[in-house]
Amino acid sequence: AVQFAILESGDGNPKESSPFINSSDEVQKSQQYDGKNMALFEEEIETSPMVSTMISSLANYSNLPQGSKEHEEEADNEEEDKKKKKPAPQLGTLMGVYLPCIQNIFGVILFLRMTWMVGIGGVIGSFIIVFMCCSTTMLTAISMSAIATNGVVPAGGSYYMISRSLGPEFGGAVGICFYLGTTFAGAMYILGSIELLLIYIVPQAAIFKMEGLEGAEAEAALLNNMRVYGTLVLTFMATVVFVGVKYVNKLALVFLACVILSILAVYAGVIKTAIDPPDFPVCMLGNRPLISKGFDVCAKTLENGNGTVTTKLWRIFCDSPFLNATCDEYFVNNNVSYIQGIPGVMSGILKDNLFGTYLEKGDLVAKKGVATVEGPDDPLTNSNRYVLADITSFFTLLVGIYFPSVTGIMAGSNRSGDLRDAQKSIPIGTIAAITTTSLVYMSAVILFGACIEGVVLRDKFGEGVNGNLVIGTLAWPSPWVIVIGSFFSTCGAGLQSLTGAPRLMQAISRDGVVPILRVFGHGKANGEPTWALLLTACICETGILIASLDAVAPILSMFFLMCYMFVNLACALQTLLRTPNWRPRFKFYHWALSFLGMSLCLSLMFICSWFYAIVAMVIASSIYKYIEFHGAEKEWGDGIRGISLSAARYALMRLEEGPPHTKNWRPQLLVLVSTDAEQNVEQPRLLSLTNQLKAGKGLTIVGTALEGTYLENHPQAQRAEQSLRKLMETEKVKGFCQVTISSNMRDATSHLLQASGLGGLMHNTVLVSWPRNWKQSDDHQTWRDFIELVRETTAAHLALLVPKNIAAFPSNGERFSEGHIDVWWIVHDGGMLMLLPFLLRQHKVWRKCKMRIFTVAQMDDNSIQMKKDLTTFLYHLRIDAEVEVVEMHDSDISAYTYEKTLVMEQRSQILKQINLTKTEREREIQSITDSSRGSIRRKNPAAVTTHLSVTEEQPGASSKAEEKPEEEVQLIHDSTGPASPITPAAPLTPATEGGAQTPGSAQVQMTWTEKLDGEPAKPPGASTPEGIKDIFNMKPNQSNVRRMHTALRLNGVIVKKSSEAKLVLLNMPGPPKNRAGDENYMEFLEVLTEGLNRVLLVRGGGREVITIYS
């Protein structure tokens, strides 16, 4: 739970009334920065916009400054599609994910092969198969939900998700596997619908007549019928898809209704069998069921008035209709009997069906436990009269045939572009759909086993029950409900596959990952993928030419299993590598589950068919290699080390190819520590903080600088390096250390900054602690070096982290049981402020801390809207957010601010002018401070309470100031300087008291030196009492006053809100462009962070480091 607060700097009075703002240039700045409230950050306005101006565009991810560049190519591709204004996607979880998934998962296998599977494999075997397959898809769905909720999933669904999280090689390989799977699924559905048509609906429509043919010939005729009709149906479907997808989508609901009705009919039938079992007699000769075509009565002879007459059945097995005819031996020895095909749930048939009965091709489907008289060597005669097994069956074959009936779990994520809230709908919808379908499948296995006689179950085409569809015999009110329902649903599923597959191919080819496929990216003017549809139809046709449903099913199982395996791999890798960008909103995933899913997929592939599995893997790996094809030449040195060297070099060369994608950005730290005379590290806590930030798993370089020459100070350098190494071990910081020696510290630090890192493995973030006693130190070098370092990091586009009060930071052993990490987000500089607390909270020390984010609104901002936008933005970033708004009403610059600024400037002047000893210097400052307080009160007793205001300066007055170069527009120590016409309304700036006069403050770029064109460099009377008196009479620089105002106001609000926080993160204002005001800059930062225990000042490196995209 992150709390947000938004500061509003509102301003009731017009701009002119803000004191000290009187240049024309200032008005533009003040419009952006609202005058004085954010003056401290005005240097940044060009590079880092204020959060308040950014937040609405960030939240609606319309125009992110950088970071979204990579999404522009996709936008270009879709431009032609977007010429017509599309309505916003509005599908919810039910319509957008749940129902499409259900429709795609329930398919032809449930109606055509499920009963046969239960009969062959037994209830237990089938249940194991169903359970394995369902758990595979469930685990895959969990991994997929994690990937889908890790960022905004644009249209493109599963392919897009996988390729963006696994990279182009895997993405392309998986995409093509998924494409082939979907295409073969289309073929399977078409074959299923033809099988329904030719065997159950209109058998007389067959072109190749099957009547009277036996064995292989009958089989060949059936397959040829499938081929002819399949090709016709495929052509028809492809035409429908080509002409209009919208019709397919409109029909989808009709087809879905068919599926649901059929399933309900089955359940209704099961309930009915418990009360009143239906009458489906199966005619048995001994223990062999007879094909019910060709005879009317199940008896050898019938009694009528004239005596005994033979039946049609007699004539089938005997050579003449007379009682003395020569008959088939088995027919003579065994009786003809009826058994009920569907004894019903209560009959206890379940225990007969528990175990499997695997058959060879051409075996009799016989009933177990029925007496039969046959000689062991009797040849099987009249075989075309019995129900025979049409293929050799074994456990693994059943797995291959069954698996396609659980695929289709991607249907929801494939529509990610049309969902109202994809991140919420995809996990809920997909997992709900898988749960529903798994329950239906598992219950179906048990119910089929409990209701239907084993011989009927094993009778694949229902030949023993008058050619009815076996599952149809169970349905209520009539078998036709199922036959017609399943026919429509298989047609619908086929159409869906033929619409989905070309789009997938188009997405792959438009990505340009596989160069050969580029041509398939083109389509009709409205974006329909014509060429891809053609390719899909051709591949589909190969599936149809195979013609047997049982042969096509394992092929598509392979491709789907391959695809699911990669989804699981993607999720497991992301979780284990702990990429900073991996923070899915869906929390119920774990790498172990993903690995389990992956190994299940792999084992199922080899269980289904080791041959197809190897073929599929060869296809996938050859695609992978083809995409990667400009790889590195391997070199094998001395075993493992050679491999790791080669791998490291290869990886470094690959890193060189370009700056990392925003998703892969992680803080690569360069930690600058200082050492004492004995080369021991002075701030060990800096390394504790480094360790706590290492959830980013990036590079760490710990560097220190020594003064001197390399030849003389080499031993110290080695000692320093050892102490660094030792400290890194104790603080468990994994990384490298580096010691640089140079003639002065300034250069040594600069060398470290420039030369650390190698190739693509460069630091992008500098961590350095705040110079502690910078006010007391005799040499000004420490804080000068610090400010130069800030300037250099900015120039080098590095991010900068400055912990203040580093000694107060927690060590790695501490644990915060509660508390807040507060982020004060004032200017948007790439999202560092969002990423750091996320990384810190991965560490045990900060894990229990909650995150709050405060931001500063401009005067005319709508804080309620900002709060909404900010919430949206954080939602997209997958960072839990709770937003609180703080109004920071505008106030005038108080006399206290004014005085504080004055004291600050006087002190810096004095330090420059008087070369006293340290103690005297401090005493001097004290007296000056006291007298200056007095002087302000003497000059204007009302100033403390009254409203200060200034009228606009006449343009003529400031023009003279503008003519001089920036450096020379200073606090003018010259009573003869042209006094600007200032009205008495500004009692604090009369141009009489010693004549310090302030030109337009935009020109005063925080510059304070004493040199003017005509004057000597040494200020007049510098060390005389008059000189000091002169300093009392100086007026503070206006830009300083405004900056001080910002610092004080912000500090007030921060202390009020965050004084209890365990850590405060804050945008660090940039240093002044002009060197002269450096110590004032330090003072501003001191004021800004006063009264806070632990502060981390953050300066972004000028690139986006956090993204909402997956």
Salt bridges, closest charged atoms under 4 A:
GLU26 OE2 - ARG1042 NH2 3.46
GLU42 OE1 - ARG1042 NH2 2.91
GLU42 OE2 - ARG1043 NH2 2.97
GLU43 OE2 - ARG1043 NH2 3.44
GLU43 OE1 - LYS1073 NZ 3.10
GLU44 OE2 - ARG1099 NH1 2.85
GLU70 OE2 - HIS661 NE2 3.29
GLU74 OE1 - HIS71 ND1 3.46
GLU74 OE2 - ARG164 NH2 3.21
GLU78 OE1 - LYS82 NZ 3.50
GLU80 OE2 - ARG510 NH2 3.45
GLU169 OE2 - ARG654 NH2 3.78
GLU195 OE2 - ARG113 NH1 2.94
GLU219 OE1 - LYS361 NZ 3.04
ASP276 OD2 - LYS272 NZ 3.56
GLU374 OE1 - ARG288 NH2 2.82
ASP390 OD2 - LYS460 NZ 3.29
GLU453 OE2 - LYS367 NZ 2.86
ASP511 OD2 - ARG164 NH1 3.30
GLU528 OE2 - ARG503 NH2 2.80
ASP550 OD1 - ARG113 NE 2.72
ASP550 OD2 - LYS460 NZ 2.48
GLU628 OE1 - LYS625 NZ 2.82
GLU657 OE2 - ARG654 NE 3.70
GLU721 OE2 - ARG725 NH1 3.40
GLU788 OE2 - ARG791 NH1 2.97
GLU788 OE2 - ARG1075 NE 3.31
GLU792 OE2 - ARG746 NH2 2.92
ASP822 OD2 - ARG852 NH2 2.73
GLU884 OE2 - LYS1057 NZ 2.80
ASP890 OD2 - LYS36 NZ 3.24
ASP892 OD2 - HIS947 ND1 2.93
GLU899 OE2 - ARG933 NE 2.67
ASP1030 OD2 - HIS973 ND1 3.32
ASP1078 OD1 - ARG791 NH2 3.06
GLU1079 OE2 - LYS912 NZ 3.94
GLU1083 OE2 - LYS775 NZ 3.68
GLU1083 OE1 - ARG907 NH1 3.26
GLU1086 OE1 - LYS804 NZ 3.21
GLU1104 OE2 - HIS828 NE2 3.08
